[in-house]
């Protein structure tokens, strides 16, 4: 056994204690979200465990233990004098307010799916066969929509689309748009709400997601402007689209180049392919940071197995970077590729023939 440095070992153990605490707390976040505990505290008023239990119809002993764990994580504030708990405005934005740009509870449903589906991914490591998106637990589909929606709410209409040359004006005048890999339709619904003169088509190969998206669009009052249809990125119907959008899904595809070729064939003259992908630098060293840690982890458990389960199985991964994404677009026959804008979590690319 090699000799270890006691100080480095202590530092590593300290980080591991923090990580174990984060993992344990993650399950409690999902629990509190599902039980409505955060939303019951969203007004910021201090409550005792008994009051919160009464408000939610839950059992006090369980509620007190959950509150104590959340207070230890500093996700809920505790006042010793009144033995009460409360959510600060910032905590409420993160855990209780789904319309908030900082809403994070959905992210922990994605993490939940990683734990639940770990045996399936383990087998994929051994066989190399991959694991299809549709083979994951339902919490992944729900969590993905809830995780990405706040970013789309904040950026899609206000900054991402305006960063594309001439696209906003087309949408305002009335354009034909395809949202490929739409999932539960959060991005499609936002665009349909913002651009009532345009017509939208939402495609995903996952049938249950299409059904959920259709229901969400009807609830949002835009069901008459969106056609939801089950189709893959390589066979969705052509309709001379002014805009084809792919939100955080190109890297999941087994044959992104083939998907790009199909996009090129379906675009109207002067049309735009908008690619939104997780933020990443082109080299591994620059991605070794907290955001990269999340994306590499999700890529290991979800994105790369999904790609490797399909034909070609290019396996771009969630940290593909601009250079590799540019190559995909050029190999698909496009000639113009530029980074239109970015956030700490996403890169937005404008691609044209």
N, C-alpha and C positions, 0 to 999 in steps of 0.2 A: 504494500500500500504506500502510495506516495505521501510525503510529508506535506501537511497543509499549513497555511498561514492562519493563525488563530484570529487575527483581526479581520482578514478577508472572510473567514468562515462566519464570524459573528455578524458581519455586515450582510452576508448572504442569508443567514437565518432570519435576520431582522426583516429583510425584504420578503422572505417566504411567509413570515407571520402576517405581514400586511396583505400578501396575496391570498393566503388562506382566509383571512378575514373578509377580503373582497368577494371571494367565491361564496362564502357562507351568506354574506349580506345580499348578494345577488339573488339568491333564492327567496330571501325575505322581501326583496323589492317586488319580485313577481307575485308573491303571496299578497302583499299589501295592495298592489295594483288590482289583482283579480277580486279581492274582497271589498274594494272600494274604500279602504282605510285612508289613503291619501286624499281622495276627493272629499271625504267626510271632514277633513281638516283643512280644506283649501281656503277657508275664510280667515285663517290665521289666528283664530281665537283659541286660547289655551283650554285644553280639556283634560280631565282625569281619565284614567283607564276605564273606570266605570261609566263615565259619560260617553266616551267613544264607543264602548261596547253597546250601550243603549241606543246610540245614534245609528249604529250599523247592524244591530240585531245579532251581534256575535257574543261569545262568552268572554267575560271579563278576564279570567286568568290567562287565556291565550293572548288577548289583546295587550295586556300589561307586559307580557314577555316580549311580544313583538315591538312594542313601543320602546322598551328598555334596550333591545338590540339596535334599533334605529337611532336611538340617542347616543349609544356607544359609537356608532358609525358617523355621528355628527350629521345625519340626514334628517333628524328631527331634534328640536330644541327641548331641553328639560329644565323646569324650574323647581328646585328642591323645596323652596318655601311652601309652595302650593301643591307640590307633588303632581304637577300637570305638564302637559306636552303641547307643543305647537309647531306649526310650519312657518318658517320665515317666507317672505315673498319669493326669495330665490329658490328655496326648497319646493315651494308650491309650483313654481314654473317648471322645475325639473321632474316632479313626480305626480302632480295633480292636474295640470293644465295642458290638455292634449294639443291645443292650438298654439302653445308657446314654442318659440324657436329653440328653446333649451330643453324641451320635453325628452326624457331619457328612459322612461319606464319600458318602452317598446324594445329598446336595445337589449334589455335583460331577457326578453322572451327569445330573442335570437340566441343568446348565450345558453338559455335553457335547452334549446334544440340541440346544441352541440353536446351537452351532457347526455341527453336522452338518446341521441343517435350515435354516440361514440362507438358502440360495438359494430355498427354498420361501417363506420369509417375505418375502424381497425381491420375489418375484413378486406376493405378496398385497398389498404396499404399492402396486404399480403397478396391479393389477387391481381391488383392493377386494373381491375375492371371499372373502378369509379363508383359513384353513387349519384343517381339522378336527383335533380331538385324535387321531383314529385315523390321520391322515396323517403323524404324527411318527414318529421312530425309536424302537425298542423301549427304548432307554436312558431315555427320558422316563418311560415307564410304570413301569419298575423303580425309577428314581431317585426319582420322586414318592412312591411307597410307602415307600421307605427314608428319605426326608427327613422326611415327616410322622409316621411311626410313633413316633419317640422322644417327640414332643410329645403324641401321643395316649396313649402308655404312661404318661406322667407326669401328665397332666391329666384325661383323659376320665372315668375312673371316680372319681377322688379328689376332683375339684373341679367339673368342668363339669356333669355330670349332677346332683350334689347342689345346684347353684345354680339348677336349674329347679324351679319350685313343684310339689311332689308327685310328680315323675317317678321319683325313686329308689325311693320306696315302691311305686309301681306295678310297676316292673321287678323288684323283690325278690319281690313277690307273684305275678307272672306277667303279662306284658303282651305285646302284639303290636307289633313294631317294624319299620319300614322304613328301611334305610340307602340313600339314593338318591345315585347317583354314587359307588358304593362303591369303584371301582378294584379293587385287589387284595384288598380286604376286611379291611385291618388294623383299622379302627375297628369293623367288625361282629364280628370275632373277639374283640376285647377285651371288647365288651359281652356277647357270648354266654358268655365265660368268667366274667364277673363276676356275671351274672344267669341262673343255670341254669334257673329256672322260666319264663323268657320265651321267646318264639318270634321269630326274626329272619328278615327277608327282605332280601336284598341285590340291588340293581338297578344296572346300568350298561349304557349302550348299546354299549360296546366289548366285543365277544365274547371276544377273547383275555384281557382282564382278568377277566372272569367265570370263565373256565376256571382261571386262576391262583388266583383267590380261593377257588374250590371246593377245589382241591388243598391250599391253605394251611389251610383250615378243617378238612379231614380230618386233616392232619398235626397240627393243634393239638388234635384230639380233640373238636371241636364241630361237625363236619360234619352231625351228626344234628339240630342245632338251628338251622341256617341253610339257607334255600333261596336259592340263587343263580340269578338269572334275567336274561336280557338284556332290557332295557327302558329307555326314555328317561324323563326326568323328567316328561313330559307324558302318558305312557300306561302307567306301571307299574300293575299290578293293584290294585284297591281291596280292602281287607280290614279296614276299621274300625280303623286303627292307633291305638294309644295314643300312639305317638311316631313322627314322621317326622324323620329326621336328614339333614342335608346338610353334609358336611365339606369345606370349601375347594373347593367346586365351583359354587355358585350363580352366581358372577360369570362363569363360563365358558359359561353357557347363553345361547343366542340369545334366548330368550323366558323370562326368569326370572319375569315376572308370570304367564304362562301356566302355568309349572311350579307357582307358588304357588297358583293357582286349583285345579289338580289335587290338590295336597296338601290343600287345604281340603275338597275333595269326598271324600277318602279317609280323613280323620281320624275317629276315634270321637268321640262327644260328650265334651267336656272334654279332648280330645287336644291334644298340643303339637307344634309344628313347631320343631325346634332347628336354627338356622343357625350354623355356624362359618365365619368368614371371616377372611382376613388382616387384621391390625391396620392401621387407617388412620384418620387424622383427616379431617374433612370438607373441608378446604381444602389446596390443593397446597403452600403454603408450609410448613405444619407437617409435611408428609410428606417434606421434603427432608432426609433423614437416612440413616444406613447401612441401616436396615431398609427404608425406603422405596426406597432405591436398588435393593436386591435385588428387591423386589416390582414396582416399575415396570419393571425390566428383564425379569423373567419375564412380566409382563403384555404387554409389547411383542412378545415373541417367541412366546408360547404362549397366554395367556388371551384377550386381545383378538382375535387372529386366529381362535381357536376360536369365540368368540361371533359374529363377523362372518361365519363360514361357514354359520351356521344361519338358520332363518326368524326374522324380526323383526330379529335382529342388534343387540340393544340395546347391546352392548359396554360393560358396566359396568366391566370391568377389575379387576385385583387390588387396587386402592386405591380402591374405590368409596366407602368411608366409611359411617358409620351413617345419615346423613340419606338417602342414595340407597337404601340397603338397606331402611330404614323405608318409603320410598315404594313400593318393590316389594311389600312385604308388605301395605300398605294398599290398593294398587291391585288386589291379588289377592283382596281382600275380607275380610282379617283386621282386627280392631279393636284388638288389644292387641299391643304390640311393646315389648320392653325389653331392654337389655343386661344379661344375667345375670351375666357375669363376663368377665375378659380376662386375657391374658398379653402379654408384649412382642411376640409374633408373631401372636396371634389375638384376635378378639372373638367372644363367644358370645351369641347372641340367643335369647330365648324369645318365640315368636309363638303367639297363640291367636285363635280366632274371636271 
